[in-house]
Amino acid sequence: MRFHPAIFMILGLLVLEAHLLAKDVPTARQRVLVISTPSKADPRFLKQQSLLTPRSATFRERDLVVKVKPGEFQVSLIGKDGHVAFSSREPVTQGEIFARIDAMPMRRDEMQRRQKNRKAD
């Protein structure tokens, strides 16, 4: 079986994009929601902003921070391990983002540890 060289080029670009997004991660202890937007007046960006409450306890509980950067509109969720866990070209609800995070193995471990600590107190 032979692969067309374009496939390798596309895969390489995807890996590069993931690496560039992960490079913006403040620490390995946080998950990052990267919102790329051509302008802060872009209707998709404004809608995305209206769907989020980043200063809420639910963001802190999930170790989630939001970063805004210039570019074509895209919402990307980067896990604590630096991989791009989710990406969308359309605005995403806070519930969808939290559901993705809560399905991550590291997050499930965090929730179990917190629950055990509460029982121990």
N, C-alpha and C positions, 0 to 999 in steps of 0.2 A: 504494500500500500504506500503510495506517495502522497505527500502533503504539498499543497501549493504554497510557494513562498509567502504569499499574501497572508495566509493564516498565521504564520509565525510573526509577521509584522504586526497584525492586529493584536495577537496575544502580547507581544512586546509592548505595544502602546497601552494596553489595559494594565499591565504590570507597572509601567512607568506612571500612569495616572494614580494608581493605588499608592505607589511609593511617594509621589508628590503630595497626595492628600495626607498620608500618614506622617509625613515630615512636619505637618502643622500641629501634630498632637502635642499639647503642652507637657504632659507627663504620661508615663505608662500606667498611671493610676486613674486615668480619666478616659471616658468615652467622649468622642467629639462628633457633633453634628455639624458638618461643613455645608454651608449654604453658599453656592456660587451664584452670582447675579450680575447681569450686565450693567445694572443701575439700581440704586436704592429706590427708584421710582417705578421699577418694573412691576406690573400687576401681579405676577406670580410671586415675586419676593414679598410684596405687601400682603398677599393672601397668606403666604407661609408664616410671616410674622404674626398675623392675626390668629393662627392656629396653635401658637406656642406660648407657654408661660415659663420662660427659662429661669426665672428666679424662684420658682416654686420648690417646695420640699421634695416633690417627686423627681425633679431634675437632680437635686443634691443626693437623694437616696440612691439614684442610679449612677452617680459620678459622671453626669452628663453636662458638657459645656457646649456652647454654640460659637462657631467661628463663621464670619462672613468674609468672602473673598471675591475679587472680581472674576468674571468669566461668564460663559453661557450658563443659563439657569440650570441648577442641579442641586439636589439634596443628597448628601452622602453621610452615612453613619459609619464611623470608624470605631472598631472595638478597642479594648484596652491592649490587645496584642498587636494593634497596628493594622489589622486587615480591614478592608472595606466590607462591612457586613450587609450593607443595603445601599442602593442608589436609585434615585428617581428623577425624572426630568419634569415632574409635576409636583405641586405642593403636597405635603403629606401631613396627616393629622398627628397630633401628639399621641393619641391612643395607638396609632399604627407604629409609631416609633418605639413607644414603651413596650408594645407586644413583641416587637423584634428583639429588643434588649432583653426582656424577661425570658425569651426563648434561648438565649445564649447560655452555653454551659457554665461560663465563669459567673454570670449573673445568678443562675440557679444555685451555684455553690455559695455565693454571697448571701442569698436569701436564707438558705439552710443554716449557715453559720449564725446569722442574726437571730433566727428563730431559736436556735440552741442557746445562744447567749441570753435571750429573754427568759427562757425556761430556767436557766441557771441562777438568774437574779431572784 
